[in-house]
């Protein structure tokens, strides 16, 4: 299967990407999706030592919020079970943000610095401000054990689709929008009109449906069209929580799939 | 056991004979202060 494996990017960013994979079965596509969600180890806070907490929230609630803060996970630096220590010390009246976390490893830090953890006050009736001081241990873990370790969020795929122009549209019929979302492979360029940012229609080109407002009647005006799935071609949409780039996330997921396949192969050999 | 009087805000030590009462101002409402120990919590 792998010999004619083809990957083509549609959008590519640090945090999100959309790419087309050709020559894979639906089972493999789903395996890759699941691996991205559940099998790429990332760092996340796993135990918290509360030194002082005079805020209005329970220690356990604050710990849970801290656990869900995505931490950058440098590649090939940590193994599963490795620990990084972080510390937080904030005094009211101020909001404690994820950016206030200080780590003891230069490459590990909160992926987003603007996640509120708790709002601390200095109540008029109190003689001291509310204060939160704690130490936390971040542990490398997998998404299948706890959702806080999911590196990939909003991961999905759908078939690559193509549009077949059947006929001219009925002259007197009202033109209704034909909504399609995803990516299409152009195979009827002679009937298509250029849509914003994509240049002249060309057979074989990949066109995101957003470029024509997800409306096929704008791309193929006055035509009767039908939509078909392209066999064994899937468009993945992957979003990273910031713990690593989408590239690393997907390659790590593919590696983990390969690893487990080899493991299974060795296990069933007589 | 260490408490804090809710009226005079002073630290109060209670023993089993004295009853619940602040020895300084006689107030009967005492508040339990949070312990200074470090508390370790597993995130789940």
Interface residues (C-beta under 8 A of the other chain):
Chain A: X44 X45 X46 X47 X48 X49 X50 X51 X53 X54 X59 X60 X63 X64 X66 X67 X127 X146 X148
Chain B: X9 X34 X38 X39 X40 X41 X42 X43 X44
